[in-house]
Amino acid sequence: MSNIKWIKLSTSMFEDEKIKLIESLPEADTILIIWIKLLSLAGKTNATGGVYLNENIPYTDEMLSTIFDRPLQTVRLALTTFERYRMIEITNHNFIFIANWEKHQNIDGMEKIRLQTAKRVRKHREKKEQEQLALEGETAKKDVTLHVTYCNATEEDKELEEDIDKDIKNIKPSRLKYEIPDMENAKLLFQLMLENNENCKEPNLESWANEMRLMRERDKRTEEHIQYVIKWSQRDSFWKTNILSPSKLRKQFDQLIVRIKEEKEKEKKKEAKQKGFDLSD
């Protein structure tokens, strides 16, 4: 049974501003080839835009140079260019992720394949039924043979349909529209929760990352702001028992900001008193 893997390229690809900027570079053609190869490799990895050898080993520049059969310096230039234009994101552990990976996934194609396959199976079945009707007047022996053949054909139809269903299920859907920093913030919250309670149940990190995205996009929180509040909440004796999910963090965010400011004010007053100044006078 074959796997269904593809990447989607827009016909307006070369009208994109980033692509036009790349085309102005000295190694433009090679860099664009590397971009296509990188997308293809991400599709082969089949991990929502991730590009790595396995979950524990990221690709190095040297490895990509070998795989893409391109000069090392050009590969490095390409990766630097892609990262600068935010076409890829590289984590602290050097894992590469394609930004907006869902743009390169043809999810509608899965339904098209299902419909085409259903049509093909239906025609195949109709053909076998017509053959059976044409042979109904033959001898009982032939009727028995036909019955066996028809049963076998029906089994073939079922197997074909099952294979297609398995192919469709094996296609990993595009991740939610979060970005890599959103996932990193989700993992940060869970890691700090584990430090406070090692029995924490592992959450759906994609759902958590999407909630982090909502904080950024809808609530207009910066990534650094979110990180700071996460760390503060998991150090505070009260809030670390209450902020146990991004949704709770989002709901209490404004109140947490107030508490953080109050704590900083107290620290300033304490420092001033230690220096001989009382701000309350």
DOLUMDREN-141153 format. One record per atom (N, C-alpha, C): residue in three letters; x, y, z. Coordinates in steps of 0.05 Angstrom, whole numbers, plus 5000, padded with zeros to 4 digits. Example, Ala and Ser with C-alpha at 12.3 -4.5 7.8 and 13.67 -1.06 7.14 Angstrom:
2
Ala526448865156Ala524649105156Ala526449345156Ser525749555142Ser527349795143Ser525850015157
//
This chain:
281
Met501749765000Met500050005000Met501850255000Ser501350434982Ser503050674979Ser502050894998Asn503951055006Asn503251285022Asn502651525004Ile500751695012Ile500151934996Ile501552165008Lys503552264994Lys505152495004Lys505452694981Trp505152944988Trp505553154968Trp505953424981Ile506853614966Ile506953894975Ile505454054954Lys504454274962Lys502854444944Lys504454704938Leu504854754912Leu506155004904Leu504155174889Ser503955424896Ser502055614882Ser503255704855Thr501455734836Thr502355844810Thr503256134812Ser502556264834Ser503456544839Ser505856554857Met507156324860Met509456304877Met511556524871Phe512156564846Phe514256754838Phe513357044839Glu510857084847Glu509957364852Glu510257444881Asp510857244898Asp511257304926Asp513657484930Glu513357684948Glu515557874953Glu518057744962Lys517857534979Lys520257404990Lys521657254968Ile520157124950Ile521456984928Ile522857184909Lys521557414904Lys522757624887Lys525357724900Leu525357754926Leu527857844939Leu530057634937Ile529257384939Ile531257164936Ile532357164908Glu530657224888Glu531557214860Glu533557434854Ser533757634872Ser535757844868Ser538457774879Leu538657544893Leu541157454905Leu542957324884Pro545657314888Pro547457194869Pro546956894865Glu546156754886Glu545756464883Glu542756404882Ala541156584869Ala538256564870Ala537156294861Asp538056194838Asp536955944827Asp537455714846Thr539955694856Thr540555474875Thr538955494901Ile538655744911Ile537155784936Ile534255694932Leu533055764909Leu530355684904Leu530055384901Ile532055254889Ile532054964887Ile532154844916Ile533854954932Ile534054864960Ile531454904975Trp530055114969Trp527355164982Trp525454944974Ile525354874948Ile523554664939Ile524354394952Lys526954344953Lys527854094965Lys527254084994Leu527354315008Leu526754325036Leu523754275041Leu522054385024Leu519154325026Leu518654035021Ser520053925001Ser519653634995Ser520553465018Leu522753535031Leu523853385054Leu521953405077Ala520653645081Ala518653675102Ala516253495097Gly515453475072Gly513253295065Gly514053005070Lys516452935064Lys517452655069Lys517552595099Thr518452795115Thr518452765144Thr515652735155Asn513752875142Asn510952855149Asn510452915178Ala511453135188Ala511153215216Ala510353505218Thr508153575205Thr507053845206Thr509154065201Gly510754025181Gly512754225173Gly515454195185Gly515853995202Gly518453945213Gly520353815193Val522953885195Val524953775177Val527153665195Tyr527253405199Tyr529253285216Tyr529652985209Leu532052885217Leu532652605212Leu530752425228Asn530552475253Asn528552355270Asn527852555293Glu526152475311Glu525252665331Glu527452745350Asn529652605350Asn531852675368Asn534252785354Ile534352765327Ile536652855312Ile535853055290Pro536653305293Pro536053505272Pro538053475249Tyr537253575226Tyr539153585204Tyr541153805208Thr543753745204Thr545853955205Thr546054075177Asp547454305175Asp548054425149Asp549454225131Glu551354085142Glu552953895127Glu551153665116Met549353575133Met547553355124Met545753445101Leu544653695103Leu542953795082Leu544553845057Ser547053925059Ser548753965036Ser549053705021Thr549453485036Thr549753225024Thr547153125011Ile544953155026Ile542353065016Ile541453224991Phe541853484992Phe541053654969Phe543053664947Asp545453554952Asp547653554932Asp548253844923Arg548554014943Arg549154294938Arg551454384956Pro553054584948Pro555354674964Pro554454754992Leu556154695012Leu555554755040Leu554955045044Gln556655225033Gln556355515037Gln553755615026Thr552955495003Thr550355574991Thr548055485008Val548255245019Val546055155037Val545855335061Arg548155405073Arg548055585096Arg546855855089Leu547655965065Leu546456215056Leu543456185053Ala542655965042Ala539755925037Ala538255915064Leu539255765083Leu537855735109Leu537756005123Thr539956155122Thr540056425134Thr537956605121Thr537756585094Thr535856745079Thr532956675087Phe532456415087Phe529656325094Phe528956405122Glu530856395140Glu530256465168Glu529856765170Arg531456925156Arg531157215157Arg528457305146Tyr527457165125Tyr524857235113Tyr522557085127Arg523156945149Arg521256795165Arg519756585148Met521156465130Met520056245114Met520455985130Ile522455975147Ile522955755165Ile523455865193Glu523255685212Glu524055755240Glu525855535249Ile528055605262Ile529955415273Ile529955445303Thr529355215317Thr529155225346Thr531955235359Asn531955265385Asn534455275400Asn536055025397His534654805390His536054545386His536554485357Asn536354695340Asn536954675312Asn535054505295Phe532554475305Phe530554335289Phe529254545270Ile528954475245Ile527854665225Ile524854605222Phe523254825221Phe520354795216Phe519654995194Ile518054905175Ile517055075154Ile514855255165Ala515055515162Ala513055695172Ala510555675154Asn508155695167Asn505655675152Asn505555425135Trp506255195147Trp506354945132Trp503754875118Glu501454955130Glu498954885119Glu498554995091Lys500055215084Lys499955315056Lys500855115036His502554935044His503754745025His502454465027Gln500254445041Gln498854195044Gln496154215030Asn495654035011Asn493154034996Asn491153845009Ile489953945031Ile488053785046Ile485653715028Asp484853905011Asp482553844993Asp483153614975Gly485653564970Gly486453334952Gly485653064964Met485553044990Met484752795002Met481952714995Glu480052914996Glu477352864989Glu477052804959Lys478652934943Lys478652884914Lys479552594908Ile481552504922Ile482552234918Ile480452034927Arg479052094949Arg476951914959Arg474751894938Leu473852114927Leu471752114907Leu472551964882Gln475052014873Gln476051874849Gln476151574853Thr477051504876Thr477251214883Thr474551084884Ala472651224897Ala469951114899Ala468651074871Lys469251274854Lys468251254826Lys469451014812Arg472050974816Arg473450754803Arg472350484813Val471950464840Val470950214851Val468150164842Arg466450374839Arg463750334830Arg463650234802Lys465350344784Lys465450244756Lys466349964755His468349894772His469349624773His467149424781Arg465549504801Arg463449334810Arg461249304789Glu460549524776Glu458449514755Glu459349334732Lys461849344725Lys462949174704Lys462648874711Lys463248814736Lys463048534745Lys460148444746Glu458348624754Glu455448554754Glu454448504726Gln455348664707Gln454448624679Gln455548354668Glu457948284676Glu459048034667Glu457447804679Gln456547834704Gln454947624716Gln452247594702Leu450947824696Leu448347804682Leu448547684654Ala450747734641Ala451247624614Ala451547324614Leu452447224637Leu453046934639Leu450946774654Glu448646904661Glu446546774677Glu445446524663Gly445446524636Gly444146304622Gly445946054619Glu448346074629Glu450245844626Glu449645624646Thr451245424645Thr450845184662Thr451145254691Ala450145074708Ala450345104737Ala453245114746Lys454944964731Lys457844964738Lys459045234733Lys458145354710Lys459145614704Lys458045824724Asp455445774732Asp454245954751Asp455745954777Val456545704785Val458045684810Val460745824808Thr462045784785Thr464645914780Thr464346214781Leu462146304768Leu461646594767Leu461146704795His459646554811His459046644838His461646674854Val463446484851Val466046504865Val467546744855Thr467646774828Thr469047004817Thr467947264826Tyr465247284827Tyr464047534835Tyr464647594865Cys464547374881Cys465247414909Cys468047514912Asn469847394896Asn472647484897Asn472947774889Ala471347844868Ala471448124859Ala470448314881Thr468348224895Thr467248384917Thr469348424939Glu470748204945Glu472948224965Glu475148414956Glu475748404929Glu477748584919Glu476848874922Asp474248924917Asp473149194920Asp473449284949Lys472849104968Lys472949174996Lys475849245004Glu477749074994Glu480549115001Glu481549374989Leu480649444965Leu481449694952Leu480449924968Glu477849914976Glu476650134992Glu478150165019Glu478749925031Glu480149935057Glu482850065054Asp484349985032Asp486950105028Asp486850405025Ile484850495010Ile484550785006Ile483950925032Asp482150805048Asp481450925074Asp483950945092Lys485550735091Lys488050735107Lys489950945098Asp490150975071Asp491851185060Asp490951465070Ile488351505068Ile487251765077Ile487851815106Lys487451605123Lys487951635151Lys490851675158Asn492651565141Asn495451595146Asn496551865140Ile495052025126Ile495852305121Ile495452465146Lys497652575156Lys497452745180Lys496253015172Pro494153095185Pro492953355178Pro494853585186Ser494553805172Ser496254035179Ser495654125207Arg497654215221Arg497254305248Arg495554555249Leu494554615273Leu493054865276Leu494855095269Lys493755335267Lys495255555255Lys497155695276Tyr498155545294Tyr500055665313Tyr502855675300Glu504555835312Glu507355855303Glu509155705322Ile511655675315Ile513555525331Ile513755645359Pro514055905362Pro514256025389Pro511855955407Asp509455925394Asp507055855410Asp507355575422Met508455385406Met508955115416Met511055125438Glu513055285434Glu515155305454Glu514155415481Asn512255605479Asn511055705504Asn509255495517Ala507855345500Ala506155125511Ala507954925526Lys510154845513Lys512054655526Lys513254775551Leu513855035551Leu514955165574Leu513055145598Leu510555205593Leu508555195615Leu508354915626Phe508254715608Phe508054435617Phe510554355633Gln512954435623Gln515454365636Gln515554475665Leu514754725668Leu514754855694Leu512654725712Met510354645701Met508354505717Met509454235726Leu510954105709Leu512153845717Leu514153885740Glu515554105740Glu517454155761Glu516054195788Asn513554305786Asn511954345810Asn510454095819Asn509753935799Asn508253685804Asn508953485783Glu510653295790Glu511653095770Glu509452905760Asn507052915773Asn504852745765Asn502952875745Cys503753105735Cys502053245716Cys501553075691Lys499053065683Lys498452905659Lys499153065634Glu500452935615Glu501353075590Glu498853165575Pro498853425568Pro496453535554Pro496753505523Asn494653595510Asn494753615480Asn496253875474Leu498853855468Leu500554085464Leu499754255440Glu498554125420Glu497654285396Glu495354465404Ser493554365421Ser491354525430Ser492454755448Trp494354695465Trp495654895482Trp496955115465Ala498455025444Ala499855215427Ala497855395412Asn495555285405Asn493555455391Asn492455665410Glu492255595436Glu491255785456Glu493356005460Met495955935459Met498056125460Met497956315436Arg497256205413Arg496956375389Arg494756575393Leu492556495404Leu490256675409Leu491156905427Met492756845447Met493757055465Met495357265449Arg496957165430Arg498557345414Arg496857505395Glu495257365380Glu493757495358Glu491357655367Arg489757545384Arg487357675392Arg487657865417Asp489357765436Asp489757925460Asp492058115458Lys493558095435Lys495858275430Lys498058255452Arg498558005461Arg500857965479Arg503257885463Thr505557975472Thr508057905458Thr508957635468Glu510657505452Glu511757235460Glu513357265486Glu514957475488Glu516557515513Glu514857575537His512657725532His510757785554His509457525565Ile508657355546Ile507357105553Ile509356925569Gln511856915559Gln513856755573Gln514356845601Tyr514557115604Tyr515057225631Tyr512757155650Val510257185641Val507957125659Val507856835665Ile508456665646Ile508556375651Ile510456305673Lys512956405671Lys514956355691Lys514256465718Trp513156705719Trp512356825744Trp510156665757Ser508156585742Ser505856445753Ser506656175765Gln508656045753Gln509455785763Gln511455805786Arg512356045792Arg513956085816Arg512356175840Asp510056295834Asp508356405856Asp506856175870Ser506956175896Ser505755955912Ser502755925908Phe501456145902Phe498556125898Phe497856055869Trp499056215850Trp498256185822Trp499255925809Lys501355805819Lys502255555807Lys500355335810Thr498555355830Thr496455155834Thr493855215818Asn493855455806Asn491455545792Asn491855565762Ile494255645754Ile494855665725Ile495855395715Leu494055225706Leu494754955698Leu494054905669Ser493655115654Ser493155085625Ser493255365612Pro493855375586Pro493955635573Pro491255785574Ser489055635573Ser486455775575Ser486055915601Lys487055795623Lys486855925649Lys488756155650Leu491156125638Leu493056335637Leu491956575622Arg490656515600Arg489456735584Arg487256875599Lys485556725613Lys483356835628Lys484257015651Gln486456935664Gln487457085687Gln489757275681Phe490357305655Phe492757455647Phe492857735659Asp490757885656Asp490758155666Asp491058165697Gln489857985710Gln490157975740Gln492957905747Leu494157725732Leu496957655737Leu498857895733Ile498258055713Ile499858295708Ile499658485732Val497258515743Val496858685767Val498558575790Arg498458315794Arg499958195816Arg502958225813Ile503858195788Ile506758235782Ile507658515788Lys505958715780Lys506658995785Lys506659055815Glu504758935830Glu504658975859Glu507158855872Glu507958625862Glu510358505874Glu512858675868Lys513058785844Lys515358955838Lys515359205855Glu512959315860Glu512759555877Glu513759495905Lys512959265915Lys513859185942Lys516859155943Glu517959035922Glu520858995921Glu522359265920Lys521259465905Lys522459725904Lys522459865931Lys520159845945Lys519959965971Lys521859835991Lys522059565988Lys523959426006Lys526759506001Glu527559535976Glu530259615969Glu530759905979Ala528760075976Ala529060355984Ala529460366015Lys527960206029Lys528160206059Lys530960116067Gln531959916053Gln534559806059Gln536760026055Lys536160206037Lys538060426031Lys537560666049Gly535460656066Gly534960866085Gly532861056075Phe531360986054Phe529161156044Phe526561006047Asp524561156057Asp521861036061Asp519961176041Leu519161036021Leu517461156000Leu514661216010Ser513861106034Ser511161146044Ser510861416057Asp513161556063Asp513061816076Asp512162036056
//
